[in-house]
Amino acid sequence: MSNGKIVSIHSFRGGTGKSNTTANLAAQVALTGKRVGVVDTDIQSPGIHVLFGLDEDKMGKTMNDFLHGKATIKEIGFNIGENTGGDEGRAKLKGKNLWLFPASIRGREISQILREGIDFNKLNEGLQSTISEFNLDYLFIDTHPGLNEETLLSIATSDILIIILRPDNQDLQGTSVTVDIARSLDVPNLFLLVNKALPKYDFAKIRDDIQNQFNAQVTGVLPLSFDMAENASKDLFSLRYPEHEWSKSLIGVVDFILAAK
Amino acid sequence: MVVAFALLIAFAVPVLFLFLLNRYDLYQTGKFQHNVITLACGFFAYILAAQINPAILNIGLANSWDQIVRIWAPIVEEILKSLIIIYLVNRADFNYLVDGALYGFGVGIGFAVVENIQYMNNNLEIALLVAVARVFSTNLVHATGSGVIGIALANQREDKSKRAPLIILGGYVIAIFFHALFNSMVSGGIAILVAIVYGVLGVGLIYFIIRRGMNIQKQWVAEKLDMKDRVTQQETQVVSNIETIHEVLSPIEKRFGPEKANLVRSLIYKQAEIGIKRKLIDKETSEARKAEVHKIIEELGDDINKLRNQIGIYSMMMVREVYAGADAQVFNLLNARIASAGTGQKGGGIWDRVTEKVKDAELQELKQSRLNAIKETSLFKELSEEALNAVAAKGFVKNYQKDEALMRKGDPADSFFVILKGSLKIVTTDSKGDEIIINKVDGGETIGELALIDQLPRSAGAIALENVEALELTRDAFFELLDERLDVSLGILRGFSNRLRFSTTYIEKVIDWSQKTAEGDYSFLENTQPIMNTANSNDAKASQLLFTFYSMVSKVKEREEGLKQQLEILTFQIDQERRKKEFEEITSTEFYSKLKEQAQTLRKKRQES
């Protein structure tokens, strides 16, 4: 079995900036020289492929095809390092080992497929073969929001689970259940990442409070940034503006990922 | 009318001429009254000559009036005119050949003016013409003749060698020959224009001699002005470049008016005169005159001292405002000269004196400001000026930069400080080792004096908040002071008792604050700094109490605010029941049980691999 790690990025609700964070984290890890893959499970809502500059026309075989046995995993991997395009941030990924594994169907349909035909072991085998075929160090899974069976499957197979939440009551409530589930499923590395924190709050205090609440590592508190909202989905923000507060905090998360056993 | 105008020319022009010559006297050493005397003597010389000349003809020494005019008149007139010059030149207050030349000019012009009037009287119908013609010819010839003799006499006085009589003789011969030639030409009927040219040439000659004489005079000045007269090299430079005196003085005049500028000008002239006099003493042959010159030098010295005193404060301002002003081109010039003259001798001279005065005044000012600061302290405020001086004399003034420590907590207390200038913070550390500012101290306050008496280590540190000037009094100095000065001891005792009384204010304050805190009113925290400053916070224990209280309330307020903020964040408190319920909903499914099982197997497998 490969040493590559599965990193699931999850959030209880939509709108936490999950896809954006996933893409940026994956890119940052790739920048350190690691071989990284990103599995997208939802391209209908602003998909992660957009962040990597992948046109829907260019998209060939998908995860869907793989799960149905119509394509090998090799055929699905889209090499970002060879298709960086002209955008300033993404250009930094040139020559890096980063692959995107797009899905062509709704997440819900995937979970249906999973429920119907593919059990946990099959999914895990699929992910593991993805890791071994591409000799990946990290495979990021951008999961669908909420706690459905699909999410549970990805959590169960994760080596690292990063739960993204906003510092508000609802997110905290939902996150609390996810945290309990993750513990129940023995996820070895459970990380919390607070996003969209209003700058008026004391970030250190937010981190401490949430950490104490869940007894889990808060890897970063990222500010709500209009700069980022404006740029989002066009380019990889943390690559383009590495000095920005948001980017600096995000890059701080990379260390936790790299240090995770 | 015409006659009146002619008379005016006859009088005014010579007088004006004389005035201009006088102005040209480089160091203004000539005495104006001497010039007036020479003019008057010129009149008398004419009257005498008018008697003697006909008498010569009468006693048969000459054959004709023409002979008188061409030969005898020049001899008689030049001798008569020279009598007063001989007297003036040999006086002790005589300076140098320019004076001699001027005396000659004076007597010559005085003579010519009367002669002119006589001629005009004889030719009233052409009086104006006579006036103009004679002013520019006869006047100048008489002036030149006597001027030459004046120069010769002046030279003789400075010459101790045997050729002195020859110089006098030469002077007379030249003057008489020059005069005789003119008279002959006029008698021969030359054109008026030629006569005028002749006169002007004569004056040109005198001018040349005067120029040469002045250069010699300048050398004398440079050579002879020295520290005996409290004249520095720099001043000597100014004096010997006397042509630029108006440049030197113009900025002063512009700023302080002509009166002050004239004082400085007089001072410079008098310094020059001393230089000349000293040279004259060297050359002096007569002991009696030497003594007299010495006396004059002394008098000049007195005058100079008076002038210096009159200039006094003014000169200080001059240096501050003008001399230091980079805009004054002249002073740049002067600075350059002073620089080229090398380092001046110390202790005298106008420039040095001025610098000294500035320094003195600044020192005095500084001393006074220090005394004022000492007097402001509650400890010393009862002391007299004299006692304050005694305190100041016992201490050392020390300067501290921003963030520098005057004392640190725990240091042995062997001195105390009177803050003269600047402010500092009194700091201690809390249990975590963080700095707590417990007080702010400004100029006019003392720190650390209690420790001198109780001899305990410093209870707090003092760190400069800006540049601080402090008078440090060591324990020894302090006790010496108490030992030597009963008034100081009493004053300090009064200071202490004042403060003791003052401490009740602190206690009242604490009571007031306690009540406010109890009511949840923390507004006094914001207003505390000024309270601390107006209250003389030297009383260590009282202020410690006050500040402990202050920090306590500050922390209470902080905690309260923290609690408020925490509430704001923790409004997203987790509903634990709902959490539990949702968790159970998910985990109770068959799907989950299977998943969990599979996951466990997977983890085990991964661990094994």
Chai-1 contact restraints between the chains, C-beta under 6 A:
chainA,res_idxA,chainB,res_idxB,connection_type,confidence,min_distance_angstrom,max_distance_angstrom,comment,restraint_id
A,M1,B,S609,contact,1.0,0.0,6.0,A-B,restraint_1
A,F120,B,L595,contact,1.0,0.0,6.0,A-B,restraint_2
A,F120,B,Q598,contact,1.0,0.0,6.0,A-B,restraint_3
A,E149,B,F591,contact,1.0,0.0,6.0,A-B,restraint_4
A,L152,B,L595,contact,1.0,0.0,6.0,A-B,restraint_5
A,A156,B,L595,contact,1.0,0.0,6.0,A-B,restraint_6
A,A156,B,A599,contact,1.0,0.0,6.0,A-B,restraint_7
A,D168,B,F572,contact,1.0,0.0,6.0,A-B,restraint_8
A,N169,B,F572,contact,1.0,0.0,6.0,A-B,restraint_9
A,L172,B,F572,contact,1.0,0.0,6.0,A-B,restraint_10
A,L172,B,I574,contact,1.0,0.0,6.0,A-B,restraint_11
A,Q173,B,I574,contact,1.0,0.0,6.0,A-B,restraint_12
A,S176,B,I574,contact,1.0,0.0,6.0,A-B,restraint_13
A,S176,B,R579,contact,1.0,0.0,6.0,A-B,restraint_14
A,V177,B,R579,contact,1.0,0.0,6.0,A-B,restraint_15
A,V177,B,E582,contact,1.0,0.0,6.0,A-B,restraint_16
A,V177,B,F583,contact,1.0,0.0,6.0,A-B,restraint_17
A,D180,B,F583,contact,1.0,0.0,6.0,A-B,restraint_18
A,L185,B,A599,contact,1.0,0.0,6.0,A-B,restraint_19
A,D186,B,R603,contact,1.0,0.0,6.0,A-B,restraint_20
